[in-house]
Amino acid sequence: MEWLELSADAPPELAESVADVFASVGASGAVFTGPAITRQAAENRGEAGVIFPDVLSSEGPVKVCAYLPLCGEAEDKLSRVRRRLLEPPFNARVQLGVSTVQSEDWARAWKHHYRVERAGSRIVVVPSWIDYQPSAGEVIIRLDPGEAFGTGQHETTRTCLQALEEFVFPGCRVLDVGTGSGVLAIAAAKLGAGFVKAVDIDPVAVEVARANVERNGVDGSVHVAGGNLASGVVGRFDVVVANILAEVVCVLSQDVPALLAPGGAFISSGYVKASVPQVVGALESAGHEVVRRVQEGDWVTLISRSRGGPAAGA
């Protein structure tokens, strides 16, 4: 299979936003290279390749690469990316580069850049090809993201993992919408959830998530299925988590109240702070009350409950 490698040299403060633009058209496996990242990796070389969230410092530029399947819709998707890079906050400061690569070259490219990633107080996401010896009390997620989003290195994934660490309790039911690599669903199971439903519209993501679920030994409690958002999902859940785009969260928010158990929490992320008013408006119109906002860099995670539910952490 052939892929298009999308690349752009971006100021550090825009690097994650460029990756988000790439992801919005279905490009996956985003990697970041540049002086800031090389320096941080060198500083952390004593911790088995651990890279912490501050890798995107003011030293730049940062090269952002992601990979898009070469198919009939590719040209339209490239046009959408080019148009978006002309708009704020980019304002034509970021130029798109495109080249063709084979699947084998793509796999080597992204594996070179992924490292062990910590999230919250206990969770450690470990690429499946890295030998990592866990410390006592760590919750280890061994992950091969393949062609799906979710490595633990993106701010939204980390903040969702942190929220799951707080809101998942033994035996609870969790719904992960847009599961990608399955990282959030696996985390929920390892944190004690009794039943986890993970859905994704992308059949490649479903395949990758199932493989990762099995790799982590949680296939008895995590059930991965193809599906468009919450369509066809039945039952009530103590936690619903969705790390997807702002527009999609707005659509999903209309269905969540019927899916949440009394006192349940909706963890939504995947959007920047400029999109927060839009998301909050959709949440409130659907009967949610935002009880927590977590921001890392330009990225935001909102935790909401149906109106009248207990406060966050209660």
Helices and strands as residue ranges (DSSP letters): E 2-10, H 12-24, E 28-33, H 35-43, G 45-47, G 53-55, E 62-69, H 74-84, E 97-102, H 103-113, E 117-119, E 123-127, E 139-143, H 155-167, E 173-177, H 183-190, E 195-200, H 203-215, E 222-226, E 237-243, H 246-252, H 256-259, E 260-272, G 273-275, H 276-285, E 288-296, E 299-306
